[in-house]
Amino acid sequence: MDNFTFQIPTKLYFGKDEERGIGEYLKPYAAKVLLHYGGGSIKRSGLYERVAASLLASGINFVELGGVVPNPRLALVREGVGLCKREGVELVLAVGGGSVIDSAKAIAMGCRYDGDLWELYTSKAPLGRSLPVACILTIPAAGSEASKVSVISNEDEHRKLGHHDEAHRPLLSIINPALFTTLPREQIANGAADILSHIFERYFTRTQHTDVSDGMCEGVMRAVMKNAVLAWDDPGNYDAWCEIGWAGCLAHNDLLGRGRAEDWGCHGLEHELSAFYDVAHGAGLAVLTPFWMEYVWREHAPMFLQFAHNVMGVEPNRDSEAVIMEAIARLRAFFLRLRLPGTLGDLGIGPERIEEMAKRMSGEAFGAETGRGNFKKLLWQDAARIYTMAL
């Protein structure tokens, strides 16, 4: 096990109707906030009215900015930064899923940065300061409600980049699983794939003696797969959503990755799909993950054998390759059970940009090929092979 430091300052309020207390929760921290959200669903559902009423009842004024879309856009972030500075906003309140929260984090950071915000994403340099961010989660998937990560898309450059900074950690987040029960099945499926991928990126490691975090990862993975099917079959199943909502937070708040080298190769591959084709993040991950597994498992077969037995329930009574391939097949079958795409072709993606995406993913296109991933370092030729396998 590797040395590590661990601290999660985000305060979580979990359960039914917790959003009604948002005003009281924020009152000690801000007198004026930006209410940031996506489309019209929070108004149609009545959530907007509940949040606005709670803020105003607590004496908190707000300005609002909607319009966040999946793979949140840099242009809207810049608009939000300008709005917050003009209005004297003291805190950014995100009401939505991961895209809204990531956009809110970027706005909050931009309010404390004098240069062009995109410079921070391209340089990966931490800023270390930000307006505080609070969240009301409406889609369990990205885990951004307790993470130190913000991912933004620059449409002009066809780039989707993440920025890691402890300043991104939300001050507090509300997870009310009852808010998830009206989600369409496509978002249930994409969310499950995203949560699992966040665990895979931490779980598949060559670090030795990680029994505690291995067991936590495996337990959360099993819970996600079980309850995603329950929620798919009955989207109104509150108990299933409780499990998924808590799992999504645990998958990306850094707890499961402590003491081990993390990977993040699959996320690097998928970000290029989102940047060029604007595909749903979870759908792209569902396609790429099994092919990544097929490509890298020989780097450290014992980790995949452990996954096969402890998570996918494959009995170790055959040769190692057969056991591992059966586990990958079962994972792919799980994704297909949720009607997720199985190939890039299912997403309408052909071979035309494979080399370009691969070189951008590895850094080759920008003159500094560092590669992505730790389980197996993916250079551009490796990325191109995985994309080709996934066609």
Phi, psi and omega per residue, in radians:
M1 nan 2.411 3.133
D2 -1.454 2.761 2.996
N3 -1.109 2.639 3.084
F4 -2.758 2.782 2.983
T5 -2.046 2.451 -3.074
F6 -2.474 2.184 3.049
Q7 -2.695 2.277 3.064
I8 -2.123 1.778 -3.122
P9 -1.389 -0.173 -3.086
T10 -1.174 2.224 3.051
K11 -1.593 2.238 -3.094
L12 -1.855 2.322 2.993
Y13 -1.972 1.948 -2.987
F14 -2.017 2.217 3.008
G15 2.364 3.092 -3.073
K16 -1.087 2.425 2.999
D17 1.146 0.171 -3.115
E18 -1.086 -0.472 -3.138
E19 -1.104 -0.380 3.137
R20 -1.177 -0.305 3.133
G21 -1.695 0.146 -3.012
I22 -1.026 -0.645 3.125
G23 -1.060 -0.831 3.120
E24 -1.126 -0.644 -3.133
Y25 -1.154 -0.593 -3.059
L26 -1.622 -0.265 -3.039
K27 -0.939 -0.659 3.139
P28 -1.236 -0.201 -2.960
Y29 -1.965 -0.386 -3.032
A30 -2.775 2.539 3.034
A31 -1.779 -0.279 3.117
K32 -2.523 2.287 -3.073
V33 -2.256 2.788 2.921
L34 -1.651 2.157 3.044
L35 -1.624 1.942 -2.991
H36 -2.001 2.298 -3.066
Y37 -2.695 -3.111 -3.072
G38 -1.698 -1.891 -3.118
G39 -1.578 -2.569 -3.061
G40 -1.621 0.055 -3.028
S41 -1.130 -0.605 -3.114
I42 -1.242 -0.377 3.070
K43 -1.451 -0.698 3.117
R44 -1.128 -0.603 -3.082
S45 -1.401 -0.258 -3.067
G46 1.612 -0.088 -3.119
L47 -1.124 -0.721 3.130
Y48 -0.985 -0.823 -3.115
E49 -1.095 -0.699 3.132
R50 -1.134 -0.741 -3.130
V51 -1.180 -0.809 -3.130
A52 -1.062 -0.745 -3.139
A53 -1.107 -0.704 -3.141
S54 -1.156 -0.741 3.123
L55 -1.088 -0.864 -3.081
L56 -1.154 -0.631 3.116
A57 -1.126 -0.429 3.132
S58 -1.673 0.123 3.114
G59 1.369 0.359 3.141
I60 -1.765 2.090 3.049
N61 -1.455 2.721 3.121
F62 -2.569 2.662 2.886
V63 -2.000 2.810 -3.051
E64 -2.292 2.678 3.061
L65 -2.526 1.930 3.062
G66 -1.740 -2.949 3.043
G67 1.711 0.097 3.099
V68 -1.177 2.381 3.107
V69 -2.064 2.847 3.032
P70 -0.958 2.548 -2.972
N71 1.009 1.182 -2.923
P72 -1.000 2.524 -2.929
R73 -1.672 2.480 3.096
L74 -1.078 -0.632 -3.099
A75 -1.055 -0.732 3.129
L76 -1.213 -0.622 3.079
V77 -1.042 -0.799 3.137
R78 -1.078 -0.681 3.078
E79 -1.080 -0.735 3.132
G80 -1.138 -0.671 3.107
V81 -1.071 -0.808 3.125
G82 -1.069 -0.734 -3.140
L83 -1.096 -0.802 -3.117
C84 -1.099 -0.714 -3.132
K85 -1.176 -0.703 3.136
R86 -1.165 -0.652 -3.014
E87 -1.625 -0.056 -3.133
G88 1.173 0.659 -3.136
V89 -1.189 2.452 -3.107
E90 -1.891 -0.225 -3.096
L91 -2.761 2.571 3.088
V92 -1.899 2.141 3.120
L93 -1.847 1.981 3.113
A94 -1.629 2.215 3.053
V95 -2.102 1.752 -3.080
G96 2.859 -2.785 3.113
G97 -1.653 -2.791 -3.046
G98 -1.044 -0.642 -3.123
S99 -1.131 -0.744 3.119
V100 -1.132 -0.760 -3.106
I101 -1.164 -0.743 3.107
D102 -1.086 -0.712 3.090
S103 -1.102 -0.744 3.120
A104 -1.072 -0.736 3.116
K105 -1.073 -0.745 -3.135
A106 -1.130 -0.731 3.084
I107 -1.057 -0.815 -3.111
A108 -1.061 -0.700 3.120
M109 -1.229 -0.702 3.136
G110 -1.067 -0.488 3.110
C111 -1.212 -0.247 3.138
R112 -2.002 0.263 -3.120
Y113 -2.213 2.297 -3.065
D114 -1.500 -0.337 -3.109
G115 -1.632 -2.845 3.087
D116 -1.367 2.110 -3.057
L117 -0.934 -0.624 -3.089
W118 -1.046 -0.437 3.106
E119 -1.027 -0.624 -3.136
L120 -1.174 -0.628 -3.140
Y121 -1.278 -0.651 -3.130
T122 -1.342 -0.574 -3.117
S123 -1.547 -0.323 -3.065
K124 1.141 0.175 -3.103
A125 -1.228 2.251 3.090
P126 -1.239 2.493 3.086
L127 -1.614 -0.668 3.072
G128 1.430 0.012 3.106
R129 -2.577 2.682 -3.036
S130 -2.968 2.741 2.844
L131 -1.099 2.610 3.043
P132 -1.142 2.609 3.128
V133 -2.135 2.404 2.999
A134 -2.203 2.723 -3.011
C135 -2.377 2.503 2.863
I136 -2.098 1.906 -3.001
L137 -1.383 2.291 3.084
T138 -2.017 -0.233 3.119
I139 -2.424 1.991 3.102
P140 -1.409 2.040 -3.104
A141 -2.929 -1.182 -2.959
A142 -1.272 -0.448 -3.092
G143 1.274 0.209 -3.079
S144 -1.186 -0.269 -3.105
E145 -1.157 -0.221 3.082
A146 -2.462 0.286 -3.067
S147 -1.773 2.949 3.101
K148 -1.764 0.364 -3.012
V149 -2.053 2.479 2.954
S150 -2.289 2.254 -3.140
V151 -2.057 2.212 -3.053
I152 -2.280 2.571 3.100
S153 -1.868 2.303 3.039
N154 -1.777 1.775 -3.066
E155 -1.068 -0.670 -3.076
D156 -1.117 -0.595 -3.093
E157 -1.786 -0.016 -3.067
H158 0.917 0.855 3.129
R159 -2.245 2.436 3.063
K160 -2.179 1.988 -3.008
L161 -2.270 2.620 3.078
G162 -1.831 2.645 3.044
H163 -2.213 2.231 -3.094
H164 -1.887 2.191 -3.110
D165 -2.846 2.287 3.118
E166 -1.036 -0.408 3.093
A167 -1.111 -0.319 3.127
H168 -1.327 -0.341 -3.068
R169 -1.033 2.188 3.116
P170 -1.068 2.560 3.060
L171 -1.101 -0.805 3.104
L172 -2.681 2.705 3.122
S173 -2.467 2.516 3.100
I174 -1.911 2.208 3.077
I175 -2.095 1.773 3.075
N176 -1.905 1.781 -3.082
P177 -1.045 -0.361 3.103
A178 -1.112 -0.424 3.121
L179 -1.250 -0.260 -3.079
F180 -1.571 -0.214 -2.934
T181 -1.262 -0.161 3.091
T182 -1.835 0.137 -3.127
L183 -1.164 2.492 3.045
P184 -1.202 2.716 -3.073
R185 -1.063 -0.522 3.117
E186 -1.064 -0.686 3.129
Q187 -1.307 -0.533 3.018
I188 -1.035 -0.846 -3.101
A189 -1.145 -0.856 -3.133
N190 -1.062 -0.678 3.134
G191 -1.125 -0.753 3.120
A192 -1.078 -0.736 3.129
A193 -1.122 -0.698 3.138
D194 -1.137 -0.810 3.139
I195 -1.067 -0.835 3.131
L196 -1.039 -0.716 -3.125
S197 -1.105 -0.660 3.100
H198 -1.077 -0.586 3.092
I199 -1.339 -0.763 3.107
F200 -0.953 -0.729 -3.080
E201 -1.097 -0.416 3.105
R202 -1.688 -0.619 -3.021
Y203 -1.248 -0.780 -3.070
F204 -1.400 1.756 -3.020
T205 -2.449 2.810 3.002
R206 -1.862 0.118 3.029
T207 -1.202 2.373 -3.088
Q208 -1.654 2.826 3.022
H209 1.040 1.027 3.135
T210 -2.174 0.755 -3.044
D211 -1.023 -0.713 -3.070
V212 -1.149 -0.909 -3.122
S213 -1.232 -0.548 3.027
D214 -0.983 -0.865 -3.094
G215 -1.114 -0.666 3.096
M216 -1.140 -0.792 3.113
C217 -1.017 -0.809 -3.082
E218 -1.129 -0.713 3.124
G219 -1.121 -0.732 3.141
V220 -1.201 -0.678 3.099
M221 -1.058 -0.796 3.131
R222 -1.081 -0.731 -3.138
A223 -1.110 -0.710 3.127
V224 -1.098 -0.811 -3.090
M225 -1.145 -0.713 3.118
K226 -1.117 -0.861 -3.005
N227 -1.419 -0.408 3.032
A228 -1.109 -0.699 3.095
V229 -1.155 -0.723 3.114
L230 -1.086 -0.741 3.136
A231 -1.227 -0.627 3.079
W232 -1.084 -0.786 -3.121
D233 -1.260 -0.519 3.136
D234 -2.505 1.525 -3.081
P235 -1.032 -0.294 3.109
G236 -1.518 0.120 -3.084
N237 -1.321 1.672 -3.074
Y238 -1.048 -0.736 -3.097
D239 -1.107 -0.692 3.080
A240 -1.103 -0.699 -3.141
W241 -1.181 -0.568 3.044
C242 -1.016 -0.800 -3.137
E243 -1.120 -0.777 -3.106
I244 -1.181 -0.734 -3.135
G245 -1.075 -0.755 3.121
W246 -1.212 -0.694 3.119
A247 -1.087 -0.735 -3.130
G248 -1.072 -0.658 3.099
C249 -1.196 -0.817 3.141
L250 -1.110 -0.561 -3.071
A251 -1.151 -0.386 -3.010
H252 -2.348 0.293 3.097
N253 -1.687 0.165 3.052
D254 1.518 -0.170 -3.124
L255 -1.031 -0.792 -2.998
L256 -1.284 -0.231 -3.114
G257 -1.811 0.063 -3.079
R258 -1.205 2.428 3.070
G259 1.432 0.200 -3.082
R260 -2.533 2.664 3.044
A261 -1.328 2.184 3.140
E262 -1.564 2.927 -3.027
D263 -1.847 -1.389 3.112
W264 1.322 0.309 3.043
G265 -1.184 -0.749 -3.131
C266 -1.098 -0.676 3.120
H267 -1.142 -0.665 3.062
G268 -1.059 -0.739 3.096
L269 -1.111 -0.770 -3.057
E270 -1.244 -0.601 -3.123
H271 -1.026 -0.534 3.088
E272 -1.222 -0.646 3.069
L273 -1.065 -0.805 -3.123
S274 -1.140 -0.669 -3.093
A275 -1.155 -0.697 -3.077
F276 -1.587 -0.632 -2.986
Y277 -2.018 -0.055 3.102
D278 0.965 0.679 3.122
V279 -1.402 2.738 3.045
A280 -1.102 2.330 -3.048
H281 -0.984 -0.829 -3.121
G282 -1.099 -0.665 3.125
A283 -1.138 -0.748 3.104
G284 -1.096 -0.699 3.116
L285 -1.164 -0.667 3.127
A286 -1.069 -0.620 3.102
V287 -1.250 -0.876 -2.946
L288 -1.345 -0.572 -3.005
T289 -1.019 -0.873 3.136
P290 -1.075 -0.612 3.115
F291 -1.237 -0.666 3.028
W292 -1.025 -0.778 3.132
M293 -1.041 -0.784 3.131
E294 -1.078 -0.539 -3.076
Y295 -1.418 -0.547 -2.954
V296 -1.919 -0.171 -2.906
W297 -1.030 -0.516 -3.107
R298 -1.184 -0.264 3.107
E299 -1.118 -0.540 3.105
H300 -2.801 1.358 -3.044
A301 -1.012 -0.626 -3.115
P302 -0.983 -0.583 3.135
M303 -1.174 -0.664 3.129
F304 -1.302 -0.559 3.054
L305 -1.147 -0.693 3.088
Q306 -1.091 -0.782 3.090
F307 -1.050 -0.765 -3.105
A308 -1.032 -0.775 -3.068
H309 -1.410 -0.859 -2.976
N310 -1.392 -0.445 -3.097
V311 -1.920 -0.850 -3.034
M312 -1.622 -0.077 3.028
G313 1.253 0.470 3.115
V314 -1.519 2.161 3.125
E315 -1.243 2.341 -3.094
P316 -1.414 0.965 -3.069
N317 -1.945 0.338 3.079
R318 -2.327 -3.098 3.080
D319 -1.189 2.757 -2.992
S320 -0.990 -0.784 -3.088
E321 -1.091 -0.722 -3.137
A322 -1.116 -0.701 3.124
V323 -1.118 -0.801 -3.115
I324 -1.148 -0.752 -3.137
M325 -1.159 -0.571 3.070
E326 -1.157 -0.701 3.107
A327 -1.097 -0.748 3.120
I328 -1.125 -0.695 3.110
A329 -1.102 -0.682 3.121
R330 -1.190 -0.647 3.074
L331 -1.119 -0.779 3.115
R332 -1.069 -0.698 3.114
A333 -1.121 -0.623 3.064
F334 -1.081 -0.814 3.121
F335 -1.059 -0.740 3.139
L336 -1.180 -0.548 3.070
R337 -1.031 -0.550 3.114
L338 -1.618 0.210 3.105
R339 1.100 0.519 3.039
L340 -1.406 2.710 3.124
P341 -1.194 2.639 -3.123
G342 -1.876 -0.288 -3.107
T343 -2.458 2.871 3.029
L344 -1.110 -0.571 3.082
G345 -1.034 -0.634 3.099
D346 -1.113 -0.419 3.109
L347 -1.604 0.032 -3.119
G348 1.366 0.403 -3.089
I349 -1.885 2.241 3.107
G350 -1.860 -2.911 -3.040
P351 -1.452 -0.039 -2.904
E352 -1.030 -0.634 -3.031
R353 -1.954 0.283 -3.070
I354 -1.033 -0.877 -3.098
E355 -1.113 -0.724 3.133
E356 -1.089 -0.803 3.136
M357 -1.120 -0.733 -3.109
A358 -1.090 -0.737 -3.121
K359 -1.234 -0.588 3.080
R360 -1.236 -0.702 3.141
M361 -1.053 -0.719 -3.057
S362 -1.472 -0.240 -3.061
G363 1.667 -0.155 -3.137
E364 -0.996 -0.686 -3.103
A365 -1.165 -0.308 -3.098
F366 -1.925 0.262 3.033
G367 1.428 0.201 -3.132
A368 -2.627 1.491 -3.107
E369 -1.367 1.790 3.078
T370 -1.711 -0.311 -3.079
G371 1.331 3.009 3.119
R372 -2.350 2.516 3.061
G373 1.749 2.699 3.092
N374 -2.065 -0.574 3.093
F375 -1.023 -0.807 2.901
K376 -2.496 2.157 3.110
K377 -1.164 2.102 -3.098
L378 -1.675 1.924 2.972
L379 -1.510 3.112 -2.979
W380 -1.142 -0.593 3.116
Q381 -1.141 -0.642 3.079
D382 -1.119 -0.784 3.128
A383 -1.061 -0.740 -3.126
A384 -1.100 -0.652 3.120
R385 -1.164 -0.715 3.137
I386 -1.157 -0.790 3.078
Y387 -1.010 -0.724 -3.114
T388 -1.167 -0.739 3.075
M389 -1.001 -0.619 -3.022
A390 -1.428 -0.120 -3.110
L391 -1.038 nan nan
